[in-house]
Amino acid sequence: MNRNLIDPKTHKWWEGPNYEGPSDKTVAVVKFETLNGDPIAVYYNYAMHAVTVGQLDKVSADAPGATSRYIEDSFNDRIVAAWSSGAAGDQNPIYFQQTYDLREIRIKDYAKRGEDISNSMPPGGQGLNKSDPAVAKLMNQQKQMILSMGQFLGEEVMHVMRGMERAQVNNRMFGDQRTIRCPGRQRTDTGRAGSPGTYKDADPVELRLSLLMIGDIAFGAVNGEVFNLIGQRLKRESRFAETMMVTLTNGMARSGYIPNDAAFGYNTFEVLSSRLQPGCAESGIVNTLLELMDESEASQR
């Protein structure tokens, strides 16, 4: 679900459940099987931040880990299930209320100590009193939530797997990478969201783009956190019907979040913290990946 909205009380940009915002619900699934037709692996791509238990201050595979475990267990551990993140830069899990509730508790606790963190959120669950019964209950609900989401997403992946009729042998593979450079900026003020930021010019930011073709399936990859509309644009303009955007892959970009051009008018934490100047990344990413797809076609001739 899109997570950028206008707060109905303050009338400013903030983070919350935007049911009407841009959001691609597609889960892309690629199944691998033996020549006898026995499944051995499944690769699935979905655009959602894996942040449900981010307040627990523990290492966790979150909902993707729960999904893969559920799928693998359903096949008696005879297959490997691998998740990849789609264009999830502005996408949260649809059921995320406990995190917002914990945030409010933390804001009030800090306020009692004379510190206002309402517009600057410390990382993870820093500052939360985990012995507080209300905090413990919300955290336990989060742990339950990733199991629920894992089961539902796992069921959807397996539903797609069961309906697959097209199987190909001897698929041609193509891979290539390209780096683009976009004008950079450095923020000169603070504040999580709600008001415009101030900036000065900074060094250009490099984004590493990759394309993997397996037959006519296109995996377009970016090494940063891309807003959902950029992924939707790539799929819309691609000549290949089976196209997905894979993010947070092949290294880490210095960009911070990568908003689509129109989103640079949003005073949200992702846009304010981005080290990119507007007007470059969206078209640069889409056009470069499309050019790599053209090259993959030309290599067949």
C-alpha positions as CSV (number, residue, x, y, z in Angstrom):
1,M,0.0,0.0,0.0
2,N,1.2,3.5,-0.8
3,R,2.5,5.2,2.4
4,N,2.6,8.9,1.5
5,L,-0.5,10.9,2.3
6,I,-1.8,14.3,3.4
7,D,-2.4,14.2,7.1
8,P,-6.1,15.0,7.6
9,K,-5.4,17.0,10.8
10,T,-2.3,18.9,9.9
11,H,-2.9,19.0,6.1
12,K,0.8,18.3,5.6
13,W,2.6,15.4,4.0
14,W,3.2,12.5,6.4
15,E,3.5,8.7,6.4
16,G,0.4,6.6,6.7
17,P,-1.9,4.2,4.9
18,N,-2.9,5.8,1.6
19,Y,-5.4,3.3,0.1
20,E,-5.9,5.5,-3.0
21,G,-2.2,6.1,-3.7
22,P,-0.2,4.5,-6.6
23,S,0.5,0.8,-5.7
24,D,1.2,-2.2,-7.9
25,K,-0.2,-5.3,-6.3
26,T,1.4,-7.7,-8.8
27,V,3.4,-10.6,-7.6
28,A,5.7,-11.8,-10.4
29,V,6.6,-15.5,-10.2
30,V,9.2,-17.5,-12.1
31,K,9.3,-21.3,-11.5
32,F,12.2,-23.6,-12.0
33,E,11.7,-27.3,-12.4
34,T,13.5,-30.4,-13.5
35,L,13.1,-31.9,-17.0
36,N,10.7,-34.3,-15.4
37,G,8.5,-31.4,-14.2
38,D,9.4,-31.5,-10.5
39,P,9.7,-27.9,-9.0
40,I,13.1,-27.1,-7.6
41,A,12.9,-23.3,-7.0
42,V,10.6,-20.3,-7.3
43,Y,11.7,-16.7,-7.6
44,Y,9.0,-14.1,-6.7
45,N,9.1,-10.3,-6.9
46,Y,6.8,-8.1,-4.9
47,A,6.8,-4.3,-4.2
48,M,6.5,-4.0,-0.4
49,H,8.9,-2.8,2.3
50,A,9.9,-5.6,4.7
51,V,9.5,-3.4,7.8
52,T,6.7,-4.9,9.9
53,V,9.0,-5.9,12.8
54,G,11.4,-3.0,12.4
55,Q,10.7,-1.7,15.9
56,L,11.9,-4.9,17.5
57,D,15.6,-4.1,17.1
58,K,16.3,-7.7,16.0
59,V,17.6,-9.2,12.8
60,S,14.7,-10.5,10.8
61,A,13.7,-11.5,7.3
62,D,10.3,-10.1,8.1
63,A,7.3,-11.0,5.8
64,P,9.5,-12.1,2.9
65,G,11.2,-14.7,5.2
66,A,7.9,-15.9,6.5
67,T,6.7,-16.2,2.9
68,S,9.7,-18.2,1.7
69,R,9.5,-20.5,4.8
70,Y,5.8,-21.1,4.2
71,I,6.4,-22.0,0.5
72,E,9.3,-24.2,1.2
73,D,7.5,-26.0,4.0
74,S,4.5,-26.5,1.7
75,F,6.9,-28.4,-0.7
76,N,8.4,-30.4,2.2
77,D,11.6,-28.3,1.8
78,R,12.3,-29.8,-1.7
79,I,12.4,-26.4,-3.3
80,V,14.1,-23.0,-2.6
81,A,11.9,-19.9,-2.5
82,A,13.7,-16.6,-3.2
83,W,12.1,-13.2,-2.7
84,S,13.2,-10.0,-4.5
85,S,11.9,-6.5,-3.7
86,G,10.0,-4.7,-6.4
87,A,9.7,-0.9,-6.7
88,A,8.8,-0.5,-3.1
89,G,10.3,2.9,-2.2
90,D,6.9,4.3,-1.3
91,Q,5.1,1.1,-0.3
92,N,4.4,-0.3,3.2
93,P,2.7,-3.5,4.2
94,I,-1.0,-2.9,4.1
95,Y,-1.4,-4.0,7.8
96,F,1.1,-1.7,9.6
97,Q,-1.0,-0.1,12.4
98,Q,1.1,-1.5,15.3
99,T,4.1,0.4,14.0
100,Y,2.2,3.7,13.9
101,D,0.9,3.0,17.4
102,L,4.4,2.2,18.7
103,R,5.6,5.5,17.1
104,E,3.0,7.5,19.1
105,I,4.0,5.7,22.3
106,R,7.6,6.6,21.7
107,I,6.8,10.2,20.9
108,K,4.9,10.6,24.2
109,D,7.7,8.9,26.2
110,Y,10.4,11.1,24.7
111,A,8.2,14.2,25.4
112,K,8.0,13.3,29.1
113,R,11.8,13.5,29.0
114,G,11.7,16.9,27.3
115,E,12.6,15.8,23.8
116,D,10.4,16.3,20.8
117,I,10.9,13.5,18.2
118,S,7.6,13.9,16.4
119,N,9.3,15.1,13.3
120,S,12.6,13.2,13.6
121,M,12.2,9.5,14.3
122,P,15.1,7.6,16.0
123,P,16.0,4.3,14.2
124,G,14.3,1.0,15.0
125,G,12.7,0.7,18.4
126,Q,15.2,3.0,20.1
127,G,13.7,4.5,23.3
128,L,10.7,2.1,23.6
129,N,10.1,0.5,27.0
130,K,9.7,-3.1,26.1
131,S,8.6,-4.0,29.6
132,D,5.5,-1.8,29.1
133,P,2.5,-4.3,28.6
134,A,1.1,-2.1,25.8
135,V,4.4,-2.1,23.9
136,A,4.9,-5.8,24.4
137,K,1.4,-6.5,23.1
138,L,1.9,-4.4,19.9
139,M,5.3,-6.1,19.3
140,N,3.8,-9.6,19.7
141,Q,1.0,-8.6,17.2
142,Q,3.7,-7.6,14.7
143,K,5.4,-11.0,15.1
144,Q,2.0,-12.6,14.4
145,M,1.4,-10.2,11.4
146,I,4.5,-11.3,9.5
147,L,3.4,-14.9,9.8
148,S,-0.1,-14.0,8.5
149,M,1.3,-12.0,5.6
150,G,3.8,-14.7,4.8
151,Q,1.0,-17.3,4.6
152,F,-1.2,-15.1,2.3
153,L,1.6,-14.1,0.0
154,G,2.9,-17.6,-0.1
155,E,-0.5,-18.9,-1.1
156,E,-0.7,-16.4,-3.9
157,V,2.8,-17.4,-5.2
158,M,1.8,-21.1,-5.1
159,H,-1.5,-20.2,-6.8
160,V,0.4,-18.7,-9.7
161,M,2.8,-21.7,-9.8
162,R,-0.1,-24.1,-10.2
163,G,-1.6,-22.1,-13.1
164,M,1.7,-22.0,-15.1
165,E,1.4,-23.8,-18.4
166,R,4.3,-22.3,-20.3
167,A,7.5,-24.1,-19.6
168,Q,10.7,-23.4,-21.7
169,V,13.8,-25.4,-22.1
170,N,17.1,-24.1,-23.4
171,N,16.3,-20.4,-22.6
172,R,18.7,-17.9,-24.0
173,M,20.2,-15.7,-21.2
174,F,21.5,-12.2,-21.5
175,G,22.9,-9.9,-18.9
176,D,24.4,-6.4,-18.8
177,Q,25.0,-3.5,-16.5
178,R,25.2,0.3,-17.0
179,T,25.8,3.2,-14.7
180,I,24.0,6.5,-15.0
181,R,24.9,9.7,-13.2
182,C,22.3,12.2,-11.9
183,P,22.8,15.7,-10.4
184,G,23.1,15.4,-6.6
185,R,22.0,17.6,-3.7
186,Q,22.7,17.9,0.0
187,R,20.1,18.8,2.5
188,T,20.9,21.8,4.6
189,D,18.0,21.7,7.1
190,T,16.3,18.9,9.2
191,G,12.8,17.6,9.8
192,R,11.3,14.2,8.8
193,A,8.3,15.4,6.8
194,G,5.6,18.0,6.3
195,S,7.6,21.1,5.1
196,P,9.9,21.7,2.1
197,G,13.6,21.1,2.6
198,T,16.5,23.3,1.7
199,Y,19.4,22.1,-0.3
200,K,22.7,22.9,-2.0
201,D,24.3,21.3,-5.0
202,A,26.4,18.2,-4.3
203,D,28.4,15.7,-6.3
204,P,26.6,13.7,-8.9
205,V,25.0,10.4,-7.8
206,E,25.6,7.2,-9.7
207,L,22.9,4.6,-10.1
208,R,23.8,1.1,-11.2
209,L,21.3,-0.5,-13.5
210,S,21.2,-4.1,-14.6
211,L,19.2,-6.3,-17.0
212,L,18.9,-10.0,-16.9
213,M,16.9,-11.7,-19.6
214,I,15.9,-15.3,-19.3
215,G,14.1,-16.1,-22.5
216,D,11.6,-13.3,-22.9
217,I,11.4,-12.5,-19.1
218,A,13.0,-9.2,-18.3
219,F,14.5,-8.5,-14.9
220,G,15.3,-4.8,-14.8
221,A,17.4,-4.0,-11.7
222,V,18.3,-0.9,-9.8
223,N,20.7,-0.6,-6.8
224,G,18.4,1.7,-4.8
225,E,14.9,2.1,-3.4
226,V,12.7,3.1,-6.3
227,F,9.2,4.6,-6.1
228,N,6.4,2.4,-7.4
229,L,5.4,4.6,-10.4
230,I,8.9,4.2,-11.9
231,G,8.5,0.4,-11.8
232,Q,5.0,0.7,-13.3
233,R,6.3,2.9,-16.1
234,L,9.1,0.4,-16.9
235,K,6.5,-2.4,-17.3
236,R,4.2,-0.2,-19.3
237,E,6.9,0.9,-21.8
238,S,8.8,-2.5,-22.0
239,R,8.4,-4.5,-25.2
240,F,8.4,-7.6,-23.1
241,A,5.0,-8.6,-21.5
242,E,6.9,-10.4,-18.7
243,T,8.9,-7.5,-17.1
244,M,9.6,-6.8,-13.5
245,M,11.7,-4.3,-11.6
246,V,14.1,-5.6,-9.1
247,T,15.5,-3.1,-6.5
248,L,18.1,-3.0,-3.8
249,T,20.3,-5.2,-5.9
250,N,23.9,-5.3,-7.1
251,G,25.3,-2.9,-4.5
252,M,23.9,0.2,-2.8
253,A,23.3,3.6,-4.3
254,R,24.3,6.8,-2.5
255,S,21.0,8.3,-3.7
256,G,18.8,7.4,-0.8
257,Y,15.2,7.0,-2.0
258,I,14.6,7.4,-5.8
259,P,11.3,9.2,-6.2
260,N,9.5,9.5,-9.6
261,D,9.6,13.0,-11.0
262,A,6.1,14.1,-9.8
263,A,6.8,12.9,-6.3
264,F,9.5,15.6,-5.8
265,G,6.6,17.9,-4.9
266,Y,5.8,15.7,-1.9
267,N,7.3,16.8,1.5
268,T,7.7,13.2,2.7
269,F,10.6,11.7,4.4
270,E,11.7,9.7,1.4
271,V,11.7,12.7,-0.9
272,L,13.2,15.1,1.6
273,S,16.1,12.7,2.3
274,S,16.8,11.8,-1.3
275,R,20.2,13.0,-2.5
276,L,18.9,13.2,-6.1
277,Q,17.9,16.4,-7.8
278,P,14.5,16.1,-9.6
279,G,14.2,15.5,-13.3
280,C,16.8,12.8,-14.0
281,A,16.4,9.5,-12.2
282,E,13.0,8.4,-13.5
283,S,13.6,8.7,-17.2
284,G,17.3,7.7,-16.8
285,I,16.4,4.4,-15.2
286,V,13.5,3.5,-17.5
287,N,15.2,4.6,-20.7
288,T,18.5,2.9,-19.9
289,L,16.8,-0.4,-19.0
290,L,14.8,-0.2,-22.2
291,E,18.0,0.4,-24.2
292,L,19.5,-2.7,-22.5
293,M,16.5,-4.7,-23.6
294,D,17.0,-3.5,-27.2
295,E,20.6,-4.6,-26.9
296,S,19.4,-8.1,-25.8
297,E,17.2,-8.3,-28.8
298,A,20.1,-7.2,-31.1
299,S,22.4,-9.9,-29.7
300,Q,20.0,-12.6,-31.0
301,R,20.3,-11.5,-34.6
